[in-house]
Every structure is written in structure tokens, then in C-alpha cells.
């Protein structure tokens, strides 16, 4: 899913849920700067439409969030391309994401609001 892809295949929207391995918060936090930095080109090209951490609960004021996975919407040619992208991500390489249990849904967004 690089922005330098030369393929002319159409891009489809995929809603993706990737759970973290149990107890992987420290691994997630360690990989987070690399993960976010590597996402920048895909965000700028529009391939990553939105993404964020799934929390175990809403944190109380001043409490750090307990991140337990990720949800995102990705534009890609196929589910296989989404899986290839996940396998290369810093969260996967750093041992946080449990990509074997990821759920990828074909999706067509009907409503989008600006942040």
C-alpha cells in the first residue's frame, strides 16, 4: 500500500479491526512513534482514511488510555493488499498487533465528517 504503487486496479474501502495481543500495551507504546511516522505518506495520499486505538474503556480524566487494538479504514485493491500492509507495520513487527485475528470487512462509507 505504498503511495508509489503503479497499479491501475481500483481501490476499495476496507474497515479493519486488528486486536492487540493480550498484555501488549508496552510493545504498542514502544512501536507507536515508528507506526505513526510510517503512516504519514499513506494518510497524505488518502489510502488511510481514518484510524485509531480501540480502548478497553473510556479513561478517566488524567488516566492513560488502555489501548487493546486498532480500527481503521483503508483504501486498497484487495483484502490481500490490506493483509500485506498489516504484516509490514511497526505494530506487527513490534509484537503488539495480533494480525492472525484481524477482521477485514468490505466497506462503503456513506457519511464522513471533518475532524
N, C-alpha and C positions, 0 to 999 in steps of 0.2 A: 504494500500500500504506500509506496513512495510517491511523492509528487512528481517524480521524474518518469512515471510509467508512460510507455509509448503505446499501450494497448488502446484500441478504439472500442473495446467492449463497453456496453452501457454499465453505469454504476447504479446499484440498488441500495436501498436503505436497510440496515440491519440493526435491530435492537439487541444489545448484547449484555448478558449478566455473567460476570466472572466472579465466583466466590474466592475468597482467600482461604488458604489452608488454616485450620484451627491454630490459634496462637501465633499467627504470622505478623502481628502488628509491628513488631520491631523490624522485621525484614522489609515490610512495606515502607516504613518510615525511612529506612536506610536507602532504599531504591527510589524514593519519591522524587528527589531532585533530578535524577537522570531520566526517570519516566516522564516527568513534565517537560523537561528540556527537549527530549526526543519527539514529543508530541507536537511541538510548535509548528514545524513545516506542514504536518497533516491537518492541523487546525487552520492554519493560514490558507491552505488550498481548499478547505471545505470538506475534506474527507472525514474528519472527526467533527460531527455536528454538535454534539454535547457529550459530556462525560463527568463522572464524579464518583465519590466514595459512597458505598452503601454502609449505613451505620447500624450498630446493634440496637441503639436507642438515641433519642434526641439528647444531646449533652446538656447538663445544667449550665447556667451561666458561669463562665470561667473554667469549665471542665473540658479536657481534651476529648475530641470525638473518638469513639471506639469504632474504627473502620474495619469492616469484615468482608469487603468485596467491592466490586465496581459495576456500575451501569453506564452504558454509553450508546450513542447512535453513531454508526459508522457507514459511510458510503463505500461500497466495494463491488467488484464484478461478481463475486460469488461468496458463499459461506466458506469455501476453502481458502479464499484470499483473506478473509477475516481471521481464520484459524492460523494462517501463516503469520499474519501481523501479530497476533497474540503471542505466538511462540517466540518472537524476536523481542518482545517488550521487556523492559528492565524489571518489571514486577514478576514476570515469569522467570527470567534468568536469576533474579534475586531470591526466589523461593517463596514469594508471597501469594501469587495467583495460582489457583488450582484449575488450570485450563482444561483438564480432562473432564471436569464437571461444569464447564461453561455451557450456557444456554444461548443459542443464537436464533433469533426469530426474524423471518422476513417481515418488513415493516413499511408502512407508508404513512408518514406523518401528515396529519390533516390541519394541525394548528401549531404555530410556532410563535413565541413571543420573544421580544428582545430582552436581554438581561438588564 
